[in-house]
Structure formats: structure tokens, C-alpha cells
Amino acid sequence: MAVEAGSWAKEWERAKTAFEKNTKSKKPSDAFIKAIQKTKLSTNFKAMDKAFTDYRNGARDKKDPLDKQLKALEDLDKALSSAKKACAAYVKVLDTAWKDELKKTGSKMKLDSLNVLEKDLEAIIVSGEAQLNMNKQIVGKRGKEMTDAVRSLNVLGKNLDATLKKGALFVAQNQRNSNGDETEALKFFSENILKAARDINQNVGNIAKLYPKSSTENKTGEAIFKAMADWASKGASASDVKAMKTMKDMLDLNQKMSTRIKAIASWRKKLGPPPATV
């Protein structure tokens, strides 16, 4: 469920297409169309993609790679800031439109689809922030070992934030699917639980290792890691997923996933700087 760095515009198109397909409607009103056009999300995400591509290309510049990379990261920072504002405007318009529809029709399905789209947008933004933060540190160290930057809590924490957003998206997608066909809903959960859990757990495990084994940070992180390990390693073969037979079973597991994501976010928020040497 991870968002690929530098492919943010593509991820947005995928999310938008899925949203339109699930809601069976592209635009609910003329006013809505005008508001969507003003947000220019595709333009924002393409600007992020270009800046990230420039950053990667800058590393191959023989004359002054550092200079070109720093400029590209500045461009990514500006594009990301614009995208965040555009996303906020887009979500506000969607939220109002679908809540009005809920009052008229009582249909919750479209609101569930909106929730999925909002979380996908959040995941794109957090992924961009993670890449900006990590690569700023890498470039800023002027050739120092990359592993030194990757092990920093700041970098790993941003990566964890991104995977938690994708995990929340997975939960929202399952909630939306509960309005539809039971067989398809169970199939989606089974096919996607491994990646959703694995992406989160990889970051949890790496962060926990930054702290002494006797510390609360490490012990809590290890406990969280173990709680998610079955899904992260076995996926559909995990005993509770294999035993899933009904929509209620799926929603129970989905709630468990949601609870774990909240627990991990809480742990992450409380983390202080790790000691220099563990």
C-alpha cells in the first residue's frame, strides 16, 4: 500500500479513478466542477514528481551534483506546500458535496469512498514529506554514509507516518467495501493485509532498534511489532484471516487493524531522541 516516491501524480490519478468508479459519478454539481478545476491537484503532484526527478538526476551531474540536488529539494518543498493547500481545498469541497447528498439520499457509501480518497491524499502528502526530509538530511551530510541518515529517528519516523496513512487508507477501503459485495470485500482484505501490515511493521522494528533493549521505547515497539507480525509475514495465511468467513468477521479484523494503527501512532508521538549509541 506504499506510495511510490516520484509517482505522486500517478497515485492521484489511480485514487481519483477508483473514487469515480466506486461512487459511479464524476461530479455531483456544476459548482463542484468549478471548485475541482480550481484545485489543480494534478498540476501540484506533477510539480512534486518533476522536482523529485530533478533531485535524482542531480546526483548524476559530474560538475556539481550537490548544488543541483539542493535546488531540486527547494522546488520539492515549494511544490509540496502548494499541494497541501490544494488538497485541503479539494477535500473541503468534496466533504460538503457528499454530506449534502447524504442528507438528501441517506447513502453512506459515497461518504465512505470520500474517506478513502481523503486518506489517499494524506498518504501522498506524507510520502512527499518523508522523501523531502530524508533527502535533505542525506544531502546535508555531504557524502556521509546514507545508513547514518536512514537510522535517524526523524527520517524513520516520517517513513512510519507515511505507512500509517496507507494503513488508515486500507482500513477506510475495507469500511467502504462493507457496503458492497461480501465476497469481494473479504477478498480485498485478504489480498492486501500483508502489505499494509508489513510496510508499517518494517518501520516500527527499525525505530525500536534505535533504543536500548531495556527502554520503554524499545519494549513497547517490540510488543507492537509482535502484535502485527502474523499479518505482516503471513497475510492471508494468518489464522484469523483464514478463519474470516463473513462481513462481520472482516469488519472485526478491520477494527483490530485500526486499533493497532492508533496504538502505533501514539507510540510514535511519544518517542524522544534516541541515545547516540545503543
Secondary structure, DSSP 4 states (H G I P E B T S, - for coil): -PPPTT-HHHHHHHHHHHHHHHHT-S-S-HHHHHHHHHH-HHHHHHHHHHHHHHHHHHTT-SS-HHHHHHHHHHHHHHHHHHHHHHHHHHHHHHHHHHHHHHHHH---HHHHHHHHHHHHHHHHHHHHHHHHHHHHHHHHTTS--HHHHHTSHHHHHHHHHHHHHHHHHHHHHHHHHTTS-HHHHHHHHHHHHHHHHHHHHHHHHHHHTTS-TTSHHHHHHHHHHHHHHHHHHHGGGSHHHHT--SHHHHHHHHHHHHHHHHHHHHHHHH--PPPS--
